[in-house]
Amino acid sequence: MIRLSRAIALPNLVLAAAVFAAAPAFAGPGDKALDDVRILSADDMQGRLVDTPGSEKARAYILSRFAEIGLAPLGDKFEQTFTFQKRDGATVQGTNLVARIKGAEDGGKVLVISAHYDHLGVRDGQIYNGADDNASGVAGLLAVAEAFKAKPPKHDVILAVVDAEEGGLRGARAFAANPPVPLSTIALNVNFDMLAKNSKNELYVAGAAPFPYLKPILVKAASTAKVTLKLGHDTDEAGKENNWTTQSDHYAFGEKGVPWVYFGVEDHPEYHKPTDDFATVPQDFFKRSVATVVQAAQALERDLDDVAKASGR
């Protein structure tokens, strides 16, 4: 997430995906979330910096999970590449991974679930593994995908695992600029960025202030949440630095007029530090956080037609 304030031997991508896919299938939505974070934040992923071997290895694992869940691409492949220039003028290629779960009704509105998989890579010889930022969000997205496969949605659900968030929401902006479905059909973006670490049992959901019609859905979700789900961080009331409206991938959708909901924890001592490792993840909280975002995503999908009507989309 963007907030104010070991070399590896890369296996063949197909071989890596096959090896990862050999893992036992999940028993229920979210049951593999801890494994997802552990694997994506391991040292051999080298911090998942965009356009590096570590990033490619992370994609191989995510694609293996797509296959395990039974997800289908939009078009002939999951990978959607894009390029951008760094400040030094170098051209970088990023890769988004995009899947779709077909809804029971054709031609209706679409829900997009997003989470970025990139992180900061290796700096001064230290690996920034990004367990919370944002292996945890990817794990949450995969759990939501499992839930919608187990109980198919009414609407199409697009799963967008995006790249290059840390460098300026590049992957999300590439997706929003060239979406795989007409932009007008996307009724809502639900974004996950940092779901794993909070010592107060708190997870925040932003979006109710700019989109008041979402508030009843989110308040109801909070009433049955497995963690303390708090609405906020979507106004300047506590200072601009505490307004998360522009600080993760949901903003790329907001720039295009798409309403959004963002789930995340507040900053913690490991934020953007090499200590953001799997070992520092409070496992019980994280499992309950994942269960919370799964339930909330299902509730938002059920009410997607009302959301679209209220927003004029």
N, C-alpha and C positions, 0 to 999 in steps of 0.2 A: 504494500500500500504506500501511496505517496502522501505523507502528512507533513505539515509545516513543523515546525519545531527544529592439490595433488594431481597433478596431471592424471588422466584416466586413459585406459585402452578401450575405445568404443567398439562394442561388438556390432556386427551387422544389424541394421534396424529390424529386419524381419526376424532374425534369429533371436534378438533380444525380446521382441514381442512374443515370440513363441515360448521362450523360457518363462517369462512373466505369466503368460496365460495358463501355464501348467499348474498354477496355484489352485487350491480348492475353491470351488464356487462359494459365493456368499450364502448364508442361511437366511438373511433378512436385510432390509434396507439399513445401511450404515454399519453392518457387522464388520466390514473390512476397512472402516474409516481410519482406525489407528494404524493398520498396516499401510494404508495409502500414504499417511503422513510420514511414517517411519521410512518407507522406501524412497519417497520423493525428496526427503530431506537428508538422506544419507550422504556421506562424504563423496561417494562415487558419482553423484549427480553434480558435484562441483559448483553448487549454488545456482544452477539452472539459468545462468546469464543468457540472454537472447543471442542466437547465432553462434553457439558454442557446442562442442561435443556433449557437454553435460545437459544442455537443453534438448539435444536430439535424443539422448538416453531417457530423459524424462518423458518426452513424447512417446517413445516406444512403450514405456510402462502405461501411460494413460490410454494409448490405443489398445493395449492388451486388456485393459479394464473395460473399454468400450465393447470389445469383442465378447468379453465374459458376460457383460450385462445384456448383450444382444442389441446394441444400438446400431442404427443405420445412418449413413451419411446423407447429406443433401447433395445430389449429384453423384459423381463416380468416386469421390474420395473424401475423407475427413479433413485432409490438410488444405488450408487456405493460406497461401503465402502473400507477403507484402514486403515492401522495402521502405526504408527511411534513411535519412542522413544524420549521422552524429554531429556533434558540435565541431569536431575536427575535420568534417567533410567526408569521412568514411561512410560508405554505403553498407547498411546492415539489412539482412533478410530475417524477418520474423515469420512465425508460422502459427496460425490459429488452428485449433482442432474443433470442428463443428459437427454435431450430430443432431438427429431429430427423432422424437418419439411422436408418431402419428396419433392425432386425436380421433375420437369416435365420430366427430362431425367434420366434414370436408368444407374447405373454403371459409372458415371462420377466422377469428382472431388468434394470435400467436403469443405465447409466453416465452421469453428468452431468459434462461438462467445462465449467469456468467461467473467466471472466477479466473484470475490470472495464475499461470503456472511459473512464470519467470521470477527470478530474484536477482541478487547482486553479484553472484559469481565469487571469484577469488580476489581478495585485495590484500596487498602486503603479506602474501603467503598464508592468509587466513581464509577459510571457506565460510561464506555466509550461507548457511544451509536453508534458512527461511522456512522453518517448520511451521510456525504460525503464519508467516507472510511469504507465500500463501499456499503452502502444501495443504494447510487446514481447509482453506476455501475450496480447493480442488476436491478434497475428500468429501466435503459437504455437497458439492455439485454431483459427484458420483453417487452419493447416497440418495439424493433426490431423483437421479436417473433410475436407480434401482426401485425406488418407491413407485414411480410412474410406470415402469415396466411391469411391476407386480399388480398394480391397479391402474389400468390405462386411463389417461385423462380424456376429458371432453374435447379440449383444444390441442392443437399441435404445440409441442414443447421443444424448443431448440436449446441444446446444451452447447454453450460457447466457452471453451477453455482457451483463453486468449494469452497472447505473448506480449512482451515488452511494455507491461504496465509501468514498471519502475522508471522507465525512461520517458514517460509522458503519455500514458494511456494509448500507446501506438496501436496495439492490436485491437483494442475495442473501437478505436476511431476508424481503423481500416474496415472492421466489420460493419460499423454503422454507415460508413460511406458507400459500401458496396454490399448490402445485406443479401443473404441468399433467398429471401422472400421480400415482397414489396414492403417498404418501411411502414406504409400506412396500415398494414395488417398486424404489426407488432404493437400489442396493447400495453405491455408492461415488461420492464427489465427487472429481474431480481438478481442482485449481485452479492457475492460472498467474498469477503476479504478480511482475513484474520478472525477465525472462529474459536481458537483453541485455548487462549491463556487469559484468565482473569481470576484474581484471588478473592473477589467479592461475589462470585457466582452470577456475574452480570454479563449479559449480551445486549447490545444496542441494535435497534432497528430505526433507520432514518428514512424519511420519505413522507411521513404523515403531515408535516407542516407545509411543504410545497404542494402536496396533493391531498387535501383534507378528506376526500372521498375514500382514501385508503385507511383512514384512522379507525373506523369501526372494525374492519377486518383485522387490523394489527392489534387493537385492544383485545379483541376476542382471542386471537392467537396467544397473546401474553397471558391471558387468564388460565390457560391450560399448559403453558410452556414448562419444559423440564428444567429450565434455568430461570433466573429473574430477567425477563425480557423487558427492556426499558425503551420507550420511544424518545427520540431526541437526536442531538447532533446534526440538525438540519436547518438551524437558524443561526444568526450572529448574536443571539441573546447572551451567550457566555463568551463572546469574542470570536472573531473570524477564524482563529486557529482551531476552534472547537466545532466549526461547521464543516461537516464532511461532504457537503454537496459536490465539491469539485475534486475530491481527493482519492477517488478510485474509479474503476471502469464504468460505473453507472453514469458518470458525468458525460461520457461519450454519447450515451443514449439521450440524456437530458438535452445535450446540445442540438439534437435532431428533433426535439419535441416529444420524445417518448417518456412517459412517466416511469419512475424507478422506485425501487425499494432496496436499501442497502443494509446488510447484516454484518456486524463486526464488533470486536472488543475495543476498549480503549487502549492507548499505548501502555506498554509494560517495559520493565528494565531490559528485556532482550530485543526490543523493537529495533530493526536494522543494525543488529550487532551479531558478531560471530557466535554468540551464545544462544541464538534462536535455533536450538537443536531439539530433536525429538525427546531427549532426556529431560528437558525442561517443560514438557507438555503435561499439565494436570489431566490425567486420562479420564477420570470420572466426569469432570466438568466438560471436557471436549465431547465425550460420547453424548452427554445430555444436550450440549449445544447443537450437535448434528441432528439429534432427534427433534429439537425445536425448529430448526430451519426446514427440515423435511415436512413437518406438520404445517408450518406457515406457508411453504410453497404450494402444498396441496390446497390449502384454504384460498390462497390468491388465485390459483388456477380455477377453482370452482366458481369464483366470483368474477372471472375475467370479463364476461360480457357486460356486467354492471360497471366494472372499471372502465372499459372502453367507452361505454355510453356516457359515463360521468365526465370523462376526459375529452369527449368529442372526437374520438378516433374511430 
